[in-house]
Amino acid sequence: MTQQKMIKEINEMVPTLERLDREGREDVERVARKFQQIDPSLVVESSRGSSLHASIYGQYLFGSLLGIPVARALGSLYTDYGQYPKLQKAIVVAMSSRGETEDVCATARQTVKDGVPTIGISNEVESTLSGIVGADNLIRMCAGAPEESYAFTKTVTSSMTILLMLAHAIRNERFDIKPVIDLFNDVLAHEDEIARLAEHFQYTSDFVMLGTGYNYSTALEAALKVKETCLLHSEGISAVEVLHGPISILNREIPVMLFAPSDPSLKHNIELVARIKAKQARILMVSNDEQALGLGNFSFRLPSVDPTLAPIAGVVFAQLFAYHLSQARQIDTNDPQFC
């Protein structure tokens, strides 16, 4: 099988972060000053796909580090219904890797027209979204050439890192990107181990990914990556919400990937394991906590980092896992007929 574009782009993540540190920090700090001047009581995020999952990570960051509630823009209100919500005392953050997602651009176009401060996050400075928000309101992802793989990777982790940098800059803190680069290198160094883990699941037809708090976004992104690359049904569910009905679908044929790093949600996740095992489902535990790792049928040790960084490490693991699962299933994701 020819080299897959996805793994090539996963390995471009560290250079992307280094470029973001050199070239994108000025964008972040300029936008942070706008936040400080406006002092919004609400942030509205507009995004789709993997960018949506990065935005959900941003919801937790802005809520916990800044105390600002974050809402999701309902794209169909702008594209189908023509009923625009009133966004007083709000800032809109529109995120799209290529800057061409229809309803994200439609939302940004309308909010700019309405005089609502609107920020864009995109990898393409010549895109529709970038043109709508203007250069002064754009944060570049700095991921280099547009991604060729259908399953976006480097722009996802760049987006998450940008939101982390932005939250700290609004607090007048200079976020050091080196720990993020270190965790990338740590997870990438364990690629062979991740490939062996993936082989255990090559014959499954369903997968459930669980995470809560900061790591809910990781579960959603992991599920999407497995769908995109492995042609499997996979579902990302909140590790809290799973107890309100979804746990009933689990059985010995549906494995669970549980993101449970050491943070305030760890106790709940450990208690959840017994409920999952009662359904006879196998668990792949992704954690940096010794007790949690010991509870999984399979496990992967995340680097020990601040809880706000753990979701980024989890996403890198998920990308590598999905890639190697696709290879174990002999799926050529370079095939133009793949999607």
C-alpha positions as CSV (number, residue, x, y, z in Angstrom):
1,M,0.0,0.0,0.0
2,T,1.3,3.4,-0.9
3,Q,2.2,5.9,1.9
4,Q,-1.0,7.4,3.2
5,K,-1.4,11.2,3.2
6,M,-2.9,11.0,6.7
7,I,0.3,9.8,8.4
8,K,2.4,12.2,6.4
9,E,0.3,15.1,7.8
10,I,0.2,13.7,11.3
11,N,4.0,13.9,11.2
12,E,3.8,17.6,10.2
13,M,2.2,18.5,13.5
14,V,5.4,19.5,15.3
15,P,6.6,21.8,12.5
16,T,3.1,23.3,12.4
17,L,3.2,24.1,16.1
18,E,6.7,25.6,15.8
19,R,5.4,27.8,12.9
20,L,2.4,28.8,15.0
21,D,4.7,29.9,17.8
22,R,6.8,32.0,15.4
23,E,4.2,33.3,13.0
24,G,0.8,33.0,14.7
25,R,1.4,34.4,18.1
26,E,1.0,37.9,16.9
27,D,-2.4,37.0,15.5
28,V,-3.4,35.5,18.8
29,E,-2.3,38.5,20.9
30,R,-4.0,41.0,18.5
31,V,-7.3,39.1,18.8
32,A,-6.8,38.8,22.6
33,R,-6.7,42.6,22.9
34,K,-10.0,42.8,21.0
35,F,-11.5,40.4,23.6
36,Q,-10.2,42.5,26.4
37,Q,-11.5,45.8,24.9
38,I,-15.0,44.3,24.2
39,D,-15.2,42.2,27.5
40,P,-17.9,40.0,26.0
41,S,-20.5,38.3,28.2
42,L,-20.9,35.5,25.5
43,V,-18.7,33.8,22.9
44,V,-20.5,32.2,20.0
45,E,-18.6,29.6,18.0
46,S,-19.4,28.6,14.4
47,S,-17.7,25.5,13.1
48,R,-18.3,22.0,11.6
49,G,-16.7,18.6,11.6
50,S,-13.3,18.4,13.3
51,S,-13.4,22.2,13.8
52,L,-16.6,21.7,15.8
53,H,-14.8,19.3,18.1
54,A,-12.0,21.9,18.6
55,S,-14.7,24.4,19.4
56,I,-16.2,22.2,22.1
57,Y,-12.7,22.0,23.6
58,G,-12.7,25.8,23.5
59,Q,-16.1,25.9,25.3
60,Y,-14.4,24.3,28.3
61,L,-11.3,26.4,28.1
62,F,-13.2,29.7,27.9
63,G,-15.7,28.7,30.5
64,S,-13.1,27.5,33.0
65,L,-10.2,29.9,32.4
66,L,-12.1,33.0,31.6
67,G,-15.6,32.4,33.1
68,I,-17.2,33.3,29.7
69,P,-20.1,31.1,28.5
70,V,-19.7,29.7,25.0
71,A,-22.6,28.9,22.7
72,R,-22.7,27.1,19.4
73,A,-24.0,29.0,16.4
74,L,-26.8,27.1,14.7
75,G,-25.8,27.2,11.1
76,S,-29.2,26.4,9.6
77,L,-30.6,29.6,11.2
78,Y,-28.3,31.5,8.8
79,T,-28.5,29.3,5.7
80,D,-32.0,27.8,5.7
81,Y,-34.3,29.7,8.1
82,G,-33.0,33.2,7.8
83,Q,-33.8,33.8,11.4
84,Y,-30.7,35.4,13.0
85,P,-30.3,35.5,16.8
86,K,-29.5,38.8,18.5
87,L,-25.9,38.6,19.6
88,Q,-25.6,41.6,21.9
89,K,-22.4,41.9,24.0
90,A,-21.0,38.8,22.2
91,I,-18.0,37.9,20.1
92,V,-18.3,35.3,17.3
93,V,-15.4,32.9,16.6
94,A,-15.8,31.2,13.2
95,M,-13.4,28.3,12.6
96,S,-12.9,26.5,9.3
97,S,-9.6,24.8,8.2
98,R,-10.1,25.7,4.6
99,G,-12.3,28.7,5.3
100,E,-15.0,27.6,2.9
101,T,-17.6,25.8,5.0
102,E,-20.9,27.2,3.8
103,D,-22.8,27.8,7.0
104,V,-19.7,28.9,8.9
105,C,-19.1,31.6,6.2
106,A,-22.8,32.5,6.2
107,T,-22.8,33.0,9.9
108,A,-19.7,35.2,9.8
109,R,-21.1,37.2,6.9
110,Q,-24.3,38.0,8.8
111,T,-22.6,38.8,12.1
112,V,-20.1,41.1,10.4
113,K,-23.1,42.8,8.7
114,D,-24.8,43.1,12.0
115,G,-21.8,44.8,13.6
116,V,-21.0,41.8,15.9
117,P,-17.2,41.4,16.5
118,T,-16.3,38.3,14.5
119,I,-13.0,36.4,14.7
120,G,-11.9,33.9,12.1
121,I,-9.6,30.9,12.6
122,S,-8.4,29.4,9.3
123,N,-5.4,27.9,7.6
124,E,-6.2,29.7,4.4
125,V,-5.5,33.4,4.3
126,E,-7.1,33.8,0.9
127,S,-10.3,31.9,1.8
128,T,-13.9,33.1,1.9
129,L,-13.9,33.2,5.7
130,S,-10.7,35.2,5.9
131,G,-12.1,37.7,3.4
132,I,-15.3,38.1,5.5
133,V,-13.6,38.8,8.8
134,G,-10.6,40.7,7.5
135,A,-6.9,40.3,8.2
136,D,-7.0,42.1,11.6
137,N,-9.6,39.6,12.9
138,L,-7.9,36.4,11.5
139,I,-5.8,33.9,13.4
140,R,-3.8,31.7,11.0
141,M,-3.5,28.0,11.8
142,C,0.0,28.0,10.3
143,A,-0.3,24.4,9.1
144,G,1.4,25.0,5.8
145,A,0.0,23.4,2.6
146,P,-3.7,22.5,2.6
147,E,-4.4,19.1,4.0
148,E,-4.8,16.4,1.3
149,S,-6.0,13.7,3.6
150,Y,-9.8,13.5,3.9
151,A,-9.3,13.1,7.7
152,F,-7.9,16.4,8.9
153,T,-5.2,16.1,11.5
154,K,-2.7,18.9,11.8
155,T,-5.3,21.7,11.5
156,V,-7.3,20.1,14.3
157,T,-4.5,20.2,16.8
158,S,-3.4,23.6,15.6
159,S,-6.9,24.9,16.2
160,M,-7.0,23.4,19.7
161,T,-3.6,25.0,20.5
162,I,-4.7,28.4,19.2
163,L,-7.7,28.3,21.5
164,L,-5.5,27.5,24.4
165,M,-3.0,30.3,23.5
166,L,-5.9,32.7,23.1
167,A,-7.5,31.9,26.4
168,H,-4.2,32.5,28.2
169,A,-3.5,35.7,26.2
170,I,-6.8,37.1,27.2
171,R,-5.6,36.6,30.8
172,N,-2.4,38.5,29.9
173,E,-0.5,35.2,30.2
174,R,2.1,34.1,27.6
175,F,1.4,30.5,26.9
176,D,4.5,28.4,26.4
177,I,3.9,26.1,23.4
178,K,6.9,23.9,24.3
179,P,4.9,21.5,26.6
180,V,2.4,20.9,23.7
181,I,5.3,20.1,21.3
182,D,6.8,17.8,24.0
183,L,3.5,15.9,24.4
184,F,3.2,15.5,20.6
185,N,6.7,14.0,20.5
186,D,5.9,11.7,23.4
187,V,2.8,10.3,21.7
188,L,4.4,10.1,18.3
189,A,7.3,8.1,19.8
190,H,4.8,5.4,20.8
191,E,3.4,4.9,17.3
192,D,4.4,1.2,17.1
193,E,2.6,0.5,20.4
194,I,-0.5,2.3,19.1
195,A,-0.3,0.2,15.9
196,R,-0.3,-3.0,17.9
197,L,-3.3,-1.8,20.0
198,A,-5.2,-1.0,16.8
199,E,-4.7,-4.5,15.5
200,H,-6.8,-5.9,18.4
201,F,-9.8,-4.1,17.0
202,Q,-9.5,-4.7,13.2
203,Y,-12.5,-7.0,13.1
204,T,-14.9,-4.9,15.1
205,S,-17.9,-3.2,13.3
206,D,-18.8,-0.7,16.0
207,F,-16.9,1.5,18.5
208,V,-17.9,3.8,21.3
209,M,-15.6,6.6,22.5
210,L,-16.2,8.2,25.9
211,G,-14.8,11.3,27.6
212,T,-16.1,14.0,29.8
213,G,-15.3,17.6,30.6
214,Y,-12.3,18.7,28.5
215,N,-12.0,15.2,27.1
216,Y,-15.6,15.1,25.6
217,S,-14.2,16.8,22.5
218,T,-11.5,14.1,22.3
219,A,-14.1,11.4,22.3
220,L,-16.0,13.1,19.5
221,E,-12.9,13.6,17.4
222,A,-11.8,10.0,17.9
223,A,-15.2,8.7,16.8
224,L,-15.1,10.9,13.7
225,K,-11.5,9.8,12.8
226,V,-12.5,6.1,13.0
227,K,-15.6,6.8,10.8
228,E,-13.5,8.7,8.2
229,T,-10.6,6.3,8.0
230,C,-12.0,2.8,8.9
231,L,-15.5,2.8,7.5
232,L,-16.8,1.8,10.9
233,H,-19.8,3.0,12.9
234,S,-18.3,4.8,15.8
235,E,-20.0,7.1,18.3
236,G,-18.5,9.7,20.6
237,I,-20.6,10.1,23.8
238,S,-20.1,12.1,27.0
239,A,-18.9,9.8,29.8
240,V,-21.6,11.4,32.0
241,E,-24.4,11.2,29.3
242,V,-23.7,7.5,28.6
243,L,-25.4,6.5,31.8
244,H,-28.6,8.2,30.7
245,G,-29.6,5.6,28.1
246,P,-26.7,5.0,25.7
247,I,-25.0,2.4,27.9
248,S,-27.8,0.0,27.0
249,I,-26.2,-0.5,23.6
250,L,-22.9,-1.8,24.9
251,N,-22.1,-5.5,24.7
252,R,-19.1,-7.8,24.1
253,E,-19.1,-6.9,20.4
254,I,-18.8,-3.1,20.9
255,P,-15.5,-2.0,22.4
256,V,-15.2,1.3,24.3
257,M,-12.3,3.8,24.1
258,L,-12.4,5.7,27.4
259,F,-10.4,9.0,27.7
260,A,-9.7,9.3,31.4
261,P,-6.7,11.5,32.2
262,S,-6.0,12.6,35.7
263,D,-8.3,15.6,36.3
264,P,-11.5,16.3,38.3
265,S,-13.5,13.9,36.2
266,L,-11.3,10.9,36.9
267,K,-13.3,9.6,39.8
268,H,-16.4,9.5,37.7
269,N,-14.6,7.7,34.9
270,I,-13.2,5.1,37.2
271,E,-16.6,4.4,38.7
272,L,-18.0,4.1,35.1
273,V,-15.7,1.2,34.3
274,A,-17.7,-1.3,36.4
275,R,-20.9,-0.4,34.6
276,I,-19.2,-0.9,31.2
277,K,-17.7,-4.2,32.2
278,A,-21.1,-5.4,33.4
279,K,-22.1,-5.1,29.8
280,Q,-19.1,-7.3,28.9
281,A,-17.6,-4.6,26.7
282,R,-13.9,-4.4,26.3
283,I,-12.2,-1.2,27.3
284,L,-9.3,0.6,25.8
285,M,-8.3,3.0,28.6
286,V,-6.4,6.2,27.5
287,S,-5.1,7.8,30.6
288,N,-2.1,9.0,32.6
289,D,-3.5,7.6,35.9
290,E,-2.1,4.3,37.2
291,Q,-5.3,3.1,38.6
292,A,-7.3,3.9,35.5
293,L,-4.8,2.2,33.2
294,G,-5.0,-0.9,35.3
295,L,-8.7,-1.2,34.8
296,G,-8.6,-1.4,31.0
297,N,-8.6,-4.6,29.0
298,F,-6.1,-2.6,26.9
299,S,-4.4,0.7,27.8
300,F,-2.4,3.5,26.5
301,R,-0.4,5.8,28.8
302,L,-0.8,9.5,28.0
303,P,2.0,11.9,29.1
304,S,1.3,13.5,32.4
305,V,0.4,17.1,31.6
306,D,-1.9,19.9,32.8
307,P,-5.6,18.8,32.4
308,T,-6.1,21.5,29.7
309,L,-3.4,19.9,27.6
310,A,-4.5,16.3,28.0
311,P,-7.2,16.5,25.3
312,I,-4.6,17.5,22.7
313,A,-2.5,14.4,23.6
314,G,-5.7,12.3,23.4
315,V,-6.5,13.6,19.9
316,V,-3.0,12.8,18.6
317,F,-3.4,9.3,20.0
318,A,-6.8,9.0,18.4
319,Q,-5.5,10.1,15.0
320,L,-2.7,7.6,15.1
321,F,-5.0,4.8,16.3
322,A,-7.5,5.5,13.5
323,Y,-4.7,5.6,10.9
324,H,-3.3,2.2,12.0
325,L,-6.7,0.7,12.4
326,S,-7.4,1.6,8.8
327,Q,-4.1,0.0,7.8
328,A,-4.9,-3.2,9.7
329,R,-8.2,-3.3,7.9
330,Q,-6.3,-2.7,4.6
331,I,-8.2,0.4,3.7
332,D,-6.4,2.8,1.3
333,T,-7.5,6.2,2.4
334,N,-5.6,7.7,-0.5
335,D,-8.2,6.2,-2.9
336,P,-10.2,9.2,-4.4
337,Q,-13.3,7.0,-4.3
338,F,-12.8,6.5,-0.5
339,C,-15.4,9.2,0.5
